[in-house]
Amino acid sequence: MCNACITNAVKKHMISRRDMFRSAVALGAASVAAGIVTARPALAAAHGTVVDLTHTFTPEFPTFDGVPGLTMEQTVKFDESGYQLFRLTVDEHSGTHIDAPLHFTTDGTSVDELPVENLVCPLCVIDIEARAQEEVNTMVSTEDIETWISANGDIPEGACVAMHSGWADKVGDASYRNDADGNFTFPGFSKEATDMLMEMGVAAIGVDTLSLDPGNSADFAVHYSWLPSGRYGIENLAGLRNVPAAGATVFVGAPKHGGGTGGPARVLAVT
Amino acid sequence: MCNACITNAVKKHMISRRDMFRSAVALGAASVAAGIVTARPALAAAHGTVVDLTHTFTPEFPTFDGVPGLTMEQTVKFDESGYQLFRLTVDEHSGTHIDAPLHFTTDGTSVDELPVENLVCPLCVIDIEARAQEEVNTMVSTEDIETWISANGDIPEGACVAMHSGWADKVGDASYRNDADGNFTFPGFSKEATDMLMEMGVAAIGVDTLSLDPGNSADFAVHYSWLPSGRYGIENLAGLRNVPAAGATVFVGAPKHGGGTGGPARVLAVT
């Protein structure tokens, strides 16, 4: 199936799914008219489960450059002051974190400028764990997207599409970052796949590894195309095996320091 | 109306509201059975508006102790490396941020340990803006809670109850923190009010000022009771005038550094 065919098929899916959403909204309006409690205002009460997609961030958390991404200095002590707090030194691109467009551009959107409507997204999880066990630098491909759509329907506009490679389980081990020879080894997205996701109006991509591009990437093709397009990425996601392939909503707690290129984020899914 | 009366009235409200939620869930189940799209899996698509309750965090953002809470050092430059990033130095309790129980205890819950189900909450906003314009150290009282309940029904278990004092608009001005004589001046919660919220099973409180306690507090009574109870607080909220008193859901993107006493958070409401 050619890419254009897929795109057309996807558009068709999207139209039909939009009609379904319209029906749901209409149903909600009818419910209000009838005096029935609708799910929308009771969102928190109506949700099933909150799933944490965030690793605990520690000075030992693996980083791309191998330098600790966090230090914590206790600047106020409880026994002296009756309360306590820390001063943190944080490298923006460490822990479960955001890559804003400004990370790979000179004038792109900074992390505080990301549109808030792109921080609450339908979550689509593409599972490549089985393949990643054999091919450590494997990439999410256009075929993986096609397979996902066949199984789950359309990828909604404004979605966050996450790669689940199983890598989150390795985070305490050197193999999260390197092979035995010290080469970067982890899965990522292919540029062809993220180009396809761009056409579908996807808002964000996420990976459970150190980089949007695979470990053996020589050109950071995804970083240099996805981020300059104005979209953002999430790296070092956790917990993706605890959410469904489709149907969850992800809340991306991107940091909001002015002019930042990214930074540690709390990422939660609601199923 | 005595506190016990209010508590009983609230319990009664809660029971009836719970029954309404049950009806809503049953309605959802019936919709699934009928092949109709329910709002739950289409959460992100079905929501109305995402409202940012987070101030942009800058080195100039006012802090309790007057010391800048953020510095940013560019450690990788685009013209040298083809990408760019910053190293941040962050005082945990600056910007829009979380107070975890560990901030005012020696062994309480740290910010990374906050239960995730308490980070997605029904949002209740208590508006004391009119009074705060006259009384700069005014407090959310039990009467304010009673008035809110009369107007909006119960405060749901697990809610986040936020004080809207209008202070967020002053954030660029010295009056956000001090009066002309240099005294701390800003509204907060009274201990009596937060004790009542504890009885109602509220998960979190939030303020649009520098502290959960008012500026002229001599004893930090709310900090020393609310936080040791295992609950958390949010300080320096923004945007509360853009959400309804009841009906929104708040996503609290608490940071997840291990053993932290709090830290800057992205807080978003979905209406």
Contacts between the chains, C-beta under 8 A, distances in Angstrom:
chain1	res1	chain2	res2	distance
A	20	B	37	4.6
A	21	B	37	6.9
A	21	B	42	5.9
A	21	B	45	5.0
A	21	B	46	6.8
A	23	B	36	7.1
A	23	B	37	6.3
A	24	B	36	7.5
A	24	B	37	4.6
A	24	B	38	7.0
A	24	B	39	5.7
A	24	B	42	6.0
A	24	B	46	6.1
A	25	B	46	6.7
A	27	B	31	7.2
A	27	B	36	6.5
A	28	B	39	6.4
A	28	B	46	7.5
A	31	B	27	7.3
A	36	B	23	7.1
A	36	B	24	7.5
A	36	B	27	6.5
A	37	B	20	4.6
A	37	B	21	6.9
A	37	B	23	6.2
A	37	B	24	4.5
A	38	B	24	7.0
A	38	B	39	7.2
A	39	B	24	5.8
A	39	B	28	6.4
A	39	B	38	7.1
A	39	B	39	4.0
A	39	B	40	6.1
A	39	B	46	7.7
A	40	B	39	6.0
A	40	B	46	6.2
A	40	B	47	7.0
A	40	B	48	7.2
A	41	B	246	7.9
A	41	B	247	3.9
A	41	B	248	7.8
A	42	B	21	6.1
A	42	B	24	6.2
A	42	B	122	7.6
A	43	B	43	7.0
A	43	B	47	7.3
A	43	B	122	7.9
A	43	B	249	3.9
A	43	B	270	6.2
A	44	B	120	5.5
A	44	B	121	5.4
A	44	B	122	4.6
A	44	B	156	7.7
A	44	B	158	7.3
A	44	B	249	4.3
A	44	B	250	7.7
A	45	B	21	5.3
A	45	B	122	6.1
A	45	B	156	6.0
A	46	B	21	6.8
A	46	B	24	6.3
A	46	B	25	6.9
A	46	B	28	7.7
A	46	B	39	7.8
A	46	B	40	6.3
A	47	B	40	7.2
A	47	B	43	7.4
A	47	B	120	6.6
A	48	B	40	7.3
A	49	B	117	8.0
A	50	B	116	4.5
A	50	B	117	5.2
A	50	B	119	6.7
A	50	B	120	5.0
A	51	B	116	7.4
A	52	B	116	4.8
A	52	B	256	8.0
A	54	B	256	5.0
A	55	B	256	7.3
A	56	B	112	5.1
A	56	B	256	5.5
A	56	B	257	7.6
A	56	B	258	4.9
A	57	B	112	7.6
A	57	B	255	7.4
A	57	B	256	5.5
A	57	B	257	4.5
A	57	B	258	6.7
A	58	B	257	7.2
A	58	B	258	4.6
A	70	B	257	6.2
A	72	B	257	6.8
A	72	B	259	7.3
A	72	B	260	7.3
A	75	B	91	7.3
A	78	B	105	7.7
A	78	B	106	5.1
A	79	B	106	8.0
A	82	B	104	7.8
A	83	B	103	5.9
A	83	B	104	5.0
A	83	B	220	8.0
A	83	B	223	7.3
A	84	B	102	7.2
A	84	B	103	6.6
A	84	B	106	7.8
A	84	B	261	5.7
A	85	B	91	6.9
A	85	B	92	4.9
A	85	B	93	5.4
A	85	B	103	6.4
A	85	B	261	5.0
A	85	B	262	7.2
A	86	B	92	5.2
A	86	B	260	6.2
A	86	B	261	6.3
A	87	B	89	6.5
A	87	B	90	7.1
A	87	B	91	5.4
A	87	B	92	7.4
A	88	B	88	7.6
A	88	B	89	7.2
A	88	B	90	4.7
A	88	B	91	7.8
A	88	B	92	6.5
A	88	B	257	6.5
A	88	B	260	7.7
A	88	B	263	7.0
A	89	B	87	6.5
A	89	B	88	7.2
A	89	B	89	5.3
A	89	B	90	7.8
A	90	B	87	7.1
A	90	B	88	4.7
A	90	B	89	7.9
A	90	B	90	6.2
A	91	B	75	7.3
A	91	B	85	6.9
A	91	B	87	5.4
A	91	B	88	7.8
A	92	B	85	4.9
A	92	B	86	5.2
A	92	B	87	7.4
A	92	B	88	6.5
A	93	B	85	5.4
A	95	B	256	7.6
A	95	B	257	7.8
A	96	B	256	7.4
A	102	B	84	7.2
A	103	B	83	5.9
A	103	B	84	6.6
A	103	B	85	6.4
A	104	B	82	7.8
A	104	B	83	5.0
A	105	B	78	7.8
A	106	B	78	5.2
A	106	B	79	8.0
A	106	B	84	7.8
A	112	B	56	5.1
A	112	B	57	7.6
A	116	B	50	4.5
A	116	B	51	7.4
A	116	B	52	4.8
A	116	B	268	6.2
A	117	B	49	8.0
A	117	B	50	5.1
A	119	B	50	6.7
A	119	B	266	7.5
A	119	B	268	6.2
A	120	B	44	5.5
A	120	B	47	6.7
A	120	B	50	5.0
A	120	B	251	7.2
A	120	B	268	6.6
A	120	B	270	6.1
A	121	B	44	5.4
A	122	B	42	7.5
A	122	B	43	7.8
A	122	B	44	4.6
A	122	B	45	6.1
A	156	B	44	7.6
A	156	B	45	6.0
A	158	B	44	7.2
A	158	B	45	8.0
A	220	B	83	8.0
A	223	B	83	7.2
A	246	B	41	7.8
A	247	B	41	3.9
A	248	B	41	7.9
A	249	B	43	3.9
A	249	B	44	4.3
A	250	B	44	7.7
A	251	B	120	7.3
A	251	B	251	4.2
A	251	B	253	7.1
A	251	B	268	6.8
A	252	B	253	7.8
A	253	B	251	7.0
A	253	B	252	7.8
A	253	B	253	1.9
A	253	B	254	7.6
A	253	B	265	6.8
A	253	B	266	3.9
A	253	B	267	8.0
A	253	B	268	7.6
A	254	B	253	7.6
A	254	B	266	5.7
A	255	B	57	7.4
A	255	B	264	6.5
A	255	B	266	6.4
A	256	B	52	8.0
A	256	B	54	5.0
A	256	B	55	7.3
A	256	B	56	5.5
A	256	B	57	5.5
A	256	B	95	7.6
A	256	B	96	7.4
A	256	B	264	7.7
A	256	B	266	5.9
A	257	B	56	7.6
A	257	B	57	4.5
A	257	B	58	7.2
A	257	B	70	6.2
A	257	B	72	6.9
A	257	B	88	6.5
A	257	B	95	7.7
A	257	B	264	7.6
A	258	B	56	4.9
A	258	B	57	6.7
A	258	B	58	4.6
A	259	B	72	7.3
A	260	B	72	7.4
A	260	B	86	6.2
A	260	B	88	7.7
A	261	B	84	5.7
A	261	B	85	5.0
A	261	B	86	6.3
A	262	B	85	7.1
A	263	B	88	7.0
A	264	B	255	6.5
A	264	B	256	7.7
A	264	B	257	7.6
A	265	B	253	6.8
A	265	B	266	7.2
A	266	B	119	7.5
A	266	B	253	3.9
A	266	B	254	5.7
A	266	B	255	6.4
A	266	B	256	5.9
A	266	B	265	7.2
A	266	B	266	7.0
A	268	B	116	6.2
A	268	B	119	6.2
A	268	B	120	6.6
A	268	B	251	6.7
A	268	B	253	7.5
A	270	B	43	6.2
A	270	B	120	6.1
